Amino acid sequence: MAADAFSIARDLVRCRSVTPADAGALGVIETLLKATGFEVHRVTFSEPGAADIDNLYARIGTSGPHIAFAGHTDVVPPGDESAWTHDAFAGEVKDGCLYGRGAVDMKGGIACSVAAALDYLAAHGGQPGRDGNGSISFLITGDEEDIAVNGTVKLMKWAAARGEKFDHCVLGEPSNVAELGDCIKIGRRGSQSGTLVVDGVQGHVAYPHRASNPIPDIAALITALVSEPLDQGSAQFQPSNLEFTSVDVGNPATNVIPGQARAKFNIRFNDHHNQESLRALIEARVAKASGNRVRTRIIWERSNADAFVTRPGPFTDLVVAAIEEVTGRRPELNTGGGTSDARFIKDYCPVIEFGLVGQTMHQIDERTPVADLDKLTRIYRGVLDRYFA
């Protein structure tokens, strides 16, 4: 290999890039890519109420086909660091595993894609594609684990404004469930949160006729909303689901009927819906269940996560073949799980997610087998070989 994925991953883990801090992580990638001939741009985006975020875009080649590797170097906080058996940011190896926050999600995946690209270029005279016709790029942000407003969503718009056009993208999120090669994410459900509000009339519990208790009403509405399925699923997606996550009346007293009740909820929805149609559906069901007697409303939260799917075809077949060659497994094409930055990339090109095994991501003692880093690098290298063949 022209570059060692393990060494890159270790160097990235040693950067304490707890979102939104960068702590030198993008610099590690920039140095490697510049030395190999990539044109590298560091772009900072800002928005009121959010941290400024540094992002990296790098490209080698000027023509198509153009494949991009995407990812994020920011990580979630380590939690109680005294509970780690190895320092969360030391990049230590024990029993064949690299320990550290981000080893799986997703500094390890980024390290493998960089190593694979550099290895491919070393074997092809420093140029991607057949006879130099092709491009490889990297889209790396530091804003995925936070509110995701100054990262990939703006980096994609910035690249498009420059005239950058991508044919396909591989996002290195930890897609595998139990073993490397068991799952490719070809889409994601959308996510929409809201708060159901029921207004009553506050009063003394001894005089209920002078009050209107919102608690029985909100309980009935919750039951009505969760009792009827949103849909039956689709060809690529499981059924949408609505989950209530809290109920609150803000009432510390036992002799007072509260004047208002609130219930927070989140909906993970499939391609039967978009945000507008989903909101209309929920509001219609609330109106039907409440009638004219209950004063209710929904406060919707801002969302940038619609459902999407990359339809199976030549590109997914190519990735499957590369995975099978290295692991001997034929991966499932899956759309489950939460959201990712793929939701921003899908507006510009087809995108799939394939990275390491996600069992320890966001946990104490997050770790990945060093052998998996080598295998994932060989898979990415196989993707590049097939892509430009």
N, C-alpha and C positions, 0 to 999 in steps of 0.2 A: 504494500500500500504506500502511496506517495504521502499520505497523511494518516495519523493514528487517531481513530475515533475516541479511544479511551483517553488519550492525553488531552484532546480538545474538550471532552466532556468533563474531565477532572478540572481543567483550568476554568471552565465555565461555572462549575459547582462552587469553586473557591471564591467566586464573585458573589458578595452578599446582596444580590439584586432582588430584595424583597420589594414587591410592587409598591410604589412606582419607581423605586431607585434602580439605577443601571449598574453602578458599582464596577464599571469597567467591562461588563460582559460583552457589550457590542464591540468594544475595542479588540477583544480577543478574536472575534470573527473578522472584523475589518482588516486586521493585520494579516491574517492568513489569506484572505481573498485578494487583497491588493498585491501581495507577493506573487500571486498566481496569474495576475493580469486582469482581474475584474475591475471594472469601473465602479467605485463605491461612493455612495451618497449617504450622509448622515442628515436626517431631517427631523426637526423638532416641531411638534404641534402643540397648540395651546387652546384652552377653552375656559371661560370664566367658571370658577367653582371646581375646577379639576386641575390636577398636577400637570405641568409641562412634561411631555414624553418624548424621549429621543428614539428614533427609528432608523433602521438601516435598509437601504436598497442597493443591491449590487448586481451587475450583469456582465457577462462576457459573451461576445457574439453580437452581430447586428441584424441577422436575418432569422427567418423562421425555419423549422418549427421552434417554438419557444416554450420551454418548460421551466416552471418556477418551483422552488422549495420555500415553504413558509413556516413560521414558528414564532415563539415568544421566549425571551430570556428572563422575563420577570417571573417570580415565584411567590407562592403564598408564604406567610410567616411560618417559622419553624415550630411555633408553640413552645411548650416547656422544653427548653434545650437541655436541661438536666436529665430529662427522660430519654434522650437519645443515647444509644450505646456507642455511637461515634459522632464526633462533632458535625453539626448539620452543614457546615460550610468548609470542611477540611478536605473533602474529596478522598477519603480513606477507602482502602480496599480490604475486605475481610471475607474469607471463604469464597473468593471468586466474585464478590459483588462490590460494586461501587456505591458507597453510601453518600447521601447528601441531599439537601433540599433542591429539587429540580432535576435530580438524576434521571427520573422517569418523565416528569412533566415540567418542561420538555427539553431541557438542555441536552440530554442524551440523544434525543431524536435529531436536534439541530447538529450536534457533533457528527452524527452518522451521515447526514446529508452533505455537510461540508466535506468530510473525508471522502465520500463517494465521488463528489464532483471533482475534487482535486486529483483523485486517483484516475478518474476517467480522462481528465485533461492531460495528465502526465503521459498517458498511453496514446494520446491522439495529437501530439505536437502542440499542446496548449490551446487547441481550438475545438469547440463543440461541433458535433454534427458531421455528417459525411462531407468531405472536402471543405470543411470549415463552414458549411451552411447549417446554421442552427444557433440557438442561444440558451444559456442557462442563467437563471437569476435566483436571488434570495430576497425574500420579503420578511424581515425580522423586526418585531416590535417589543416594547417593554410595557405594554398596557393591556394584556389579555386577562390577567387575574384580578384586575380592578374593574372600573366601570366601562372600560373599552370605548372611550370617546376620542382619544388622541393617539390611537395606534393604527391598527390595520385598516379600519374604516377610512381614515384620512390618508393613509399611505397609498391605498389603492386609487383614491381620487387624484392624489398628487402624481402618481405614475401615469394614470390615464391622461392627465393634462399635459404631460411630457410627450405623449404619443406612444407610450409603451403599450404593447398588445401581447397578451399572454394566450397561449393555446391550451395549456393544461397546468394544473398545480397539484403538488403533493404537500399536504400539511402534516407535519410530523407529530401530531398529538398521539398520546398512548392509546391506541385503538384496540389493542389485543386484550382479551379477557383473562385467559389462563396461560396460554403459550404463544410465543412469537409465531405469527402466521395464521392465527385462528380467526381474525376479523379485520375487514376493511370497512371504514365508515364511508358510505356513499351519499349520506345526507343527514340531516338533523331535524328534529321537531322544532317548531317555534315555541316561544315562551312569552306568556303575557301574565302580568300580575295586576291585582286590583284589590280594592277594599270595599266590601259590602257595608253600607251604612243604613241603619234603621233608626229613625227619630221617634221618640216617644214623648211623654210628658212626665217630668220629675215630680215626685210627691212622697208623702209619708205612707209607709206600708200599712198603717192602720186605717187609711182612707183611700183605698185603691180606686174608688169611683172618681176621685179627683185627679187621678194620674193615668198614664198609659204606659204599661211596661213593655219595652222593646225586646226583652230577652226571649219570651216565647215566640215572638214574631220572627226574630232572626234565626232562632233554632229551627222553625218550620221552613224558612227559606233555605237554610243550609241543607236540610234534608231533601227539599225539592230539587236543589241544584245537583246534588251528588247522586240522586236516585235514578235519574234518566241519563243514559249514555249520550255523549256528544256526537259520536259516530261509531261505526263498526270497523274502523281501520281502512287501509287501502292496500294496493298491491305492494308498496314498498314500506309502509308504516304500520305500526301497531295503533290501536284506538287512542284517540286523544283522552287525556284525563285531567280533571279538575280536583285540586287538593286544597282544602282549607288548612291554614297553618297557624292561625291564632284567632281567638275570640276575646274581646275586651269591652268592658263597660266603664272602666275607670272609676269604680265605686268602692271605696273602702268601708262604707257604712253598711250595717245590716238592717237598719230601719228606714232606709231610703230607697224608693224605686228609682232606678237610673233614668236619665232623660235620653240616653243614646247608647246604642250597641254597635260595635264594629267587628267585622270578621275579615281577616286578610286571606287571600287565596292566590294560587298560581295555577295556570293552565299550560300543560305541554301539549301542543296541538300538531296535527299532521297536515298533509297537503289537501285535505278537504276544506281547509279554512285559510283565510289570511286574517290579519289583525282586525280589520274593519268588519268583516263578516262574522268573526268570532265574537266581537264585542256586541254586535247587533243581536246575535243568537242568545247570549247570556242575559242581556237587558230584556229581551222579549220573554224569556223564561221567568225572570224575576218579576216582571210586570204581571204575568199570568198568575204566578203563585201568590203575589201579594194583594192583587185586586185593588180596589179603591180605598180599602180600610187602612193599609199599612203605608206609612210614609217612608220611602226607601230610595236610595240612589247608589250608584257605583262610582267610585273614584278610581280611574284607570291610571296605571303607572306608565311612564314612557318605556317603550320597548323597541329594540332594533333587531329582534330575532324572529324572523319568519321561517316557516318550514321550507325546506328545499331538498331536492334529490338530484344527483348526477346519475342519469340513466346508464345501466350497464351497456357496454359497447367495446370498441377496439381499445380504448385507453384502459378501462378496467380490466379487460382481458390481458393486456400487456403487464399490468401490475400483478395480477394473479399469477401469471406465468413466472415472473421473477421471484415471487414468494415461494411458489411450489419448488422451484429449482433449488433454493437454499434450505427450506425447512421440510420439504416433503408433504406439506399440508396445503389443502385448497381452502382458502379463507372464505368465511361467510361474508356476504355483502349485507351490511347492517345499517340501520338508521336510528338505533336507540341511543340512550344516554342524554346528556345535557347539551348545552350550546357550545360553540367554539367560534373562532375567527373565520372558519369556513363560510359562515353566514354572510360575511362581507366579500369574500373572494368570489363566491358563486355568481355575483353580478357581472363579473369580468371574464370568467372562463370556467370550464368544468373543473371541479376540485374533488379530490378524495383525501381521506385521512388514514394514514398508516404510520404507526410508530412502535414504541416499545409496549411491554405488558403493563397495564395500569393498576395492578393490584395494590401497590404501596404508594401511589401518588397521593399527595396531601396528608400523608400519615407520618407519625414518628418513625424514624429509621427508614425513610424513603430510600429505595435502593434498586439497582438493576444488575443482573449478571453481566460481567464483562464480556462473556461469550455472546450475549444478545447484542451488545454493541457491535461486535464483529459481524454477526449475522445480518443485522439491519443495514450495516454499511454495504455488505455484499448484495443485499436485496436492492438498495437504492442504486448501486452500480449496475445491477442487472436491468433496472428500469431504464437507466440512461442508455445502456447498450441497445436495448430493444427500441427505445424511443427514436434514436437517431439512425437505426438500421433501415 
